[in-house]
Amino acid sequence: MMYEKIMNSLEETEQFALSLANLLESQDTITLEGDLGAGKTTFTKALAKGLGVKRTVNSPTFTIVKQYEGRLPFNHLDVYRLAESDEDLGWDELFYGEAVSVVEWAHLIEADLPKDRLTIEIYRMEDTVRRFVLKPYGKRYEGLCEELMK
Protein backbone atom coordinates (compact mmCIF):
# COMPACT_ATOMS: atom_id res chain seq x y z
CA MET A 1 0.00 0.00 0.00
CA MET A 2 1.13 3.51 -0.77
CA TYR A 3 -0.24 6.89 0.27
CA GLU A 4 0.28 10.18 -1.51
CA LYS A 5 -0.19 13.77 -0.38
CA ILE A 6 0.58 17.07 -2.10
CA MET A 7 1.90 19.87 0.11
CA ASN A 8 1.30 23.28 -1.48
CA SER A 9 3.34 25.29 1.00
CA LEU A 10 6.00 25.08 3.68
CA GLU A 11 3.24 25.58 6.26
CA GLU A 12 1.34 22.52 4.97
CA THR A 13 4.52 20.45 5.13
CA GLU A 14 5.18 21.59 8.69
CA GLN A 15 1.59 20.85 9.75
CA PHE A 16 1.84 17.37 8.23
CA ALA A 17 5.09 16.73 10.13
CA LEU A 18 3.51 17.95 13.38
CA SER A 19 0.52 15.63 12.84
CA LEU A 20 2.86 12.69 12.29
CA ALA A 21 4.91 13.59 15.37
CA ASN A 22 1.77 13.37 17.53
CA LEU A 23 1.32 9.72 16.45
CA LEU A 24 4.91 8.55 17.00
CA GLU A 25 6.07 6.19 19.72
CA SER A 26 9.41 4.87 20.99
CA GLN A 27 11.37 2.85 18.41
CA ASP A 28 9.47 4.28 15.44
CA THR A 29 11.68 4.64 12.38
CA ILE A 30 11.01 6.99 9.48
CA THR A 31 13.19 6.93 6.41
CA LEU A 32 13.33 9.91 4.08
CA GLU A 33 14.28 9.85 0.42
CA GLY A 34 14.40 12.71 -2.05
CA ASP A 35 16.80 14.75 -4.12
CA LEU A 36 18.97 17.45 -2.58
CA GLY A 37 16.70 20.36 -1.74
CA ALA A 38 13.51 18.27 -1.73
CA GLY A 39 12.81 19.18 1.88
CA LYS A 40 13.99 16.22 3.97
CA THR A 41 15.69 18.35 6.62
CA THR A 42 12.85 20.90 6.66
CA PHE A 43 10.38 18.07 7.28
CA THR A 44 12.65 16.62 9.99
CA LYS A 45 12.90 19.99 11.79
CA ALA A 46 9.11 20.24 11.96
CA LEU A 47 8.84 16.63 13.12
CA ALA A 48 11.37 17.29 15.89
CA LYS A 49 9.41 20.37 16.94
CA GLY A 50 6.30 18.19 17.16
CA LEU A 51 8.23 15.79 19.41
CA GLY A 52 9.05 18.65 21.77
CA VAL A 53 12.70 19.06 20.78
CA LYS A 54 13.81 22.54 21.88
CA ARG A 55 17.30 22.58 20.34
CA THR A 56 17.90 23.69 16.77
CA VAL A 57 17.80 20.69 14.46
CA ASN A 58 20.07 20.79 11.44
CA SER A 59 21.37 18.20 9.03
CA PRO A 60 23.95 15.87 10.58
CA THR A 61 25.73 15.48 7.24
CA PHE A 62 29.22 15.51 8.73
CA THR A 63 28.46 13.75 12.01
CA ILE A 64 26.00 11.14 10.61
CA VAL A 65 23.91 11.02 13.83
CA LYS A 66 22.56 13.80 16.04
CA GLN A 67 20.52 13.01 19.12
CA TYR A 68 17.98 15.27 20.78
CA GLU A 69 15.70 15.18 23.82
CA GLY A 70 11.98 15.87 23.60
CA ARG A 71 8.72 14.11 24.46
CA LEU A 72 10.62 11.10 23.12
CA PRO A 73 14.37 10.91 22.45
CA PHE A 74 14.98 11.76 18.79
CA ASN A 75 17.75 10.48 16.49
CA HIS A 76 18.39 12.33 13.23
CA LEU A 77 20.64 10.39 10.85
CA ASP A 78 22.00 11.52 7.51
CA VAL A 79 23.79 8.52 6.01
CA TYR A 80 24.68 10.12 2.68
CA ARG A 81 28.40 9.94 3.47
CA LEU A 82 28.18 6.19 4.13
CA ALA A 83 27.57 5.35 0.47
CA GLU A 84 30.92 3.57 0.17
CA SER A 85 31.08 2.22 3.73
CA ASP A 86 30.15 -1.12 5.29
CA GLU A 87 30.69 0.19 8.79
CA ASP A 88 28.27 -0.85 11.53
CA LEU A 89 27.65 2.27 13.59
CA GLY A 90 25.57 0.56 16.26
CA TRP A 91 22.34 0.58 14.26
CA ASP A 92 20.56 -1.76 16.70
CA GLU A 93 21.16 0.62 19.60
CA LEU A 94 19.79 3.51 17.57
CA PHE A 95 16.76 1.79 16.05
CA TYR A 96 15.72 -0.43 18.96
CA GLY A 97 16.33 1.94 21.86
CA GLU A 98 13.75 4.39 23.21
CA ALA A 99 14.16 7.00 20.47
CA VAL A 100 12.25 7.88 17.34
CA SER A 101 14.70 7.76 14.42
CA VAL A 102 14.60 9.68 11.15
CA VAL A 103 17.06 8.52 8.50
CA GLU A 104 17.87 10.64 5.43
CA TRP A 105 19.26 8.76 2.39
CA ALA A 106 18.17 5.51 4.06
CA HIS A 107 18.54 3.39 0.93
CA LEU A 108 22.31 3.51 1.54
CA ILE A 109 21.92 1.38 4.71
CA GLU A 110 18.91 -0.68 3.57
CA ALA A 111 20.23 -3.94 5.09
CA ASP A 112 20.61 -2.30 8.52
CA LEU A 113 17.15 -0.73 8.72
CA PRO A 114 14.31 -2.19 10.79
CA LYS A 115 11.95 -4.28 8.68
CA ASP A 116 8.96 -2.32 10.03
CA ARG A 117 9.21 1.39 9.26
CA LEU A 118 7.65 4.28 7.40
CA THR A 119 9.39 5.40 4.23
CA ILE A 120 8.58 8.89 2.98
CA GLU A 121 9.70 9.96 -0.48
CA ILE A 122 9.65 13.72 -1.11
CA TYR A 123 9.48 15.07 -4.65
CA ARG A 124 9.92 18.73 -5.52
CA MET A 125 7.14 19.80 -7.89
CA GLU A 126 7.53 23.60 -7.80
CA ASP A 127 9.24 26.13 -5.52
CA THR A 128 7.05 25.40 -2.51
CA VAL A 129 5.01 22.41 -3.75
CA ARG A 130 6.07 18.91 -2.73
CA ARG A 131 4.62 15.47 -3.37
CA PHE A 132 4.95 13.09 -0.41
CA VAL A 133 4.74 9.35 -1.06
CA LEU A 134 4.34 7.30 2.12
CA LYS A 135 5.18 3.60 2.08
CA PRO A 136 4.38 1.81 5.33
CA TYR A 137 6.16 -1.44 6.17
CA GLY A 138 4.32 -3.33 8.91
CA LYS A 139 0.86 -3.05 10.48
CA ARG A 140 1.82 -0.28 12.90
CA TYR A 141 2.86 2.00 10.05
CA GLU A 142 -0.14 1.08 7.88
CA GLY A 143 -2.39 2.22 10.73
CA LEU A 144 -0.31 5.34 11.21
CA CYS A 145 -0.72 6.26 7.52
CA GLU A 146 -4.46 5.65 7.62
CA GLU A 147 -4.71 7.96 10.63
CA LEU A 148 -2.59 10.64 8.94
CA MET A 149 -4.61 10.59 5.73
CA LYS A 150 -7.99 11.17 7.42
C-alpha positions in Angstrom: 0.0 0.0 0.0 1.1 3.5 -0.8 -0.2 6.9 0.3 0.3 10.2 -1.5 -0.2 13.8 -0.4 0.6 17.1 -2.1 1.9 19.9 0.1 1.3 23.3 -1.5 3.3 25.3 1.0 6.0 25.1 3.7 3.2 25.6 6.3 1.3 22.5 5.0 4.5 20.4 5.1 5.2 21.6 8.7 1.6 20.9 9.7 1.8 17.4 8.2 5.1 16.7 10.1 3.5 17.9 13.4 0.5 15.6 12.8 2.9 12.7 12.3 4.9 13.6 15.4 1.8 13.4 17.5 1.3 9.7 16.5 4.9 8.6 17.0 6.1 6.2 19.7 9.4 4.9 21.0 11.4 2.9 18.4 9.5 4.3 15.4 11.7 4.6 12.4 11.0 7.0 9.5 13.2 6.9 6.4 13.3 9.9 4.1 14.3 9.8 0.4 14.4 12.7 -2.0 16.8 14.7 -4.1 19.0 17.4 -2.6 16.7 20.4 -1.7 13.5 18.3 -1.7 12.8 19.2 1.9 14.0 16.2 4.0 15.7 18.4 6.6 12.9 20.9 6.7 10.4 18.1 7.3 12.7 16.6 10.0 12.9 20.0 11.8 9.1 20.2 12.0 8.8 16.6 13.1 11.4 17.3 15.9 9.4 20.4 16.9 6.3 18.2 17.2 8.2 15.8 19.4 9.0 18.7 21.8 12.7 19.1 20.8 13.8 22.5 21.9 17.3 22.6 20.3 17.9 23.7 16.8 17.8 20.7 14.5 20.1 20.8 11.4 21.4 18.2 9.0 23.9 15.9 10.6 25.7 15.5 7.2 29.2 15.5 8.7 28.5 13.7 12.0 26.0 11.1 10.6 23.9 11.0 13.8 22.6 13.8 16.0 20.5 13.0 19.1 18.0 15.3 20.8 15.7 15.2 23.8 12.0 15.9 23.6 8.7 14.1 24.5 10.6 11.1 23.1 14.4 10.9 22.5 15.0 11.8 18.8 17.7 10.5 16.5 18.4 12.3 13.2 20.6 10.4 10.8 22.0 11.5 7.5 23.8 8.5 6.0 24.7 10.1 2.7 28.4 9.9 3.5 28.2 6.2 4.1 27.6 5.4 0.5 30.9 3.6 0.2 31.1 2.2 3.7 30.1 -1.1 5.3 30.7 0.2 8.8 28.3 -0.8 11.5 27.7 2.3 13.6 25.6 0.6 16.3 22.3 0.6 14.3 20.6 -1.8 16.7 21.2 0.6 19.6 19.8 3.5 17.6 16.8 1.8 16.1 15.7 -0.4 19.0 16.3 1.9 21.9 13.7 4.4 23.2 14.2 7.0 20.5 12.3 7.9 17.3 14.7 7.8 14.4 14.6 9.7 11.1 17.1 8.5 8.5 17.9 10.6 5.4 19.3 8.8 2.4 18.2 5.5 4.1 18.5 3.4 0.9 22.3 3.5 1.5 21.9 1.4 4.7 18.9 -0.7 3.6 20.2 -3.9 5.1 20.6 -2.3 8.5 17.1 -0.7 8.7 14.3 -2.2 10.8 11.9 -4.3 8.7 9.0 -2.3 10.0 9.2 1.4 9.3 7.6 4.3 7.4 9.4 5.4 4.2 8.6 8.9 3.0 9.7 10.0 -0.5 9.6 13.7 -1.1 9.5 15.1 -4.7 9.9 18.7 -5.5 7.1 19.8 -7.9 7.5 23.6 -7.8 9.2 26.1 -5.5 7.0 25.4 -2.5 5.0 22.4 -3.8 6.1 18.9 -2.7 4.6 15.5 -3.4 5.0 13.1 -0.4 4.7 9.4 -1.1 4.3 7.3 2.1 5.2 3.6 2.1 4.4 1.8 5.3 6.2 -1.4 6.2 4.3 -3.3 8.9 0.9 -3.1 10.5 1.8 -0.3 12.9 2.9 2.0 10.0 -0.1 1.1 7.9 -2.4 2.2 10.7 -0.3 5.3 11.2 -0.7 6.3 7.5 -4.5 5.7 7.6 -4.7 8.0 10.6 -2.6 10.6 8.9 -4.6 10.6 5.7 -8.0 11.2 7.4 
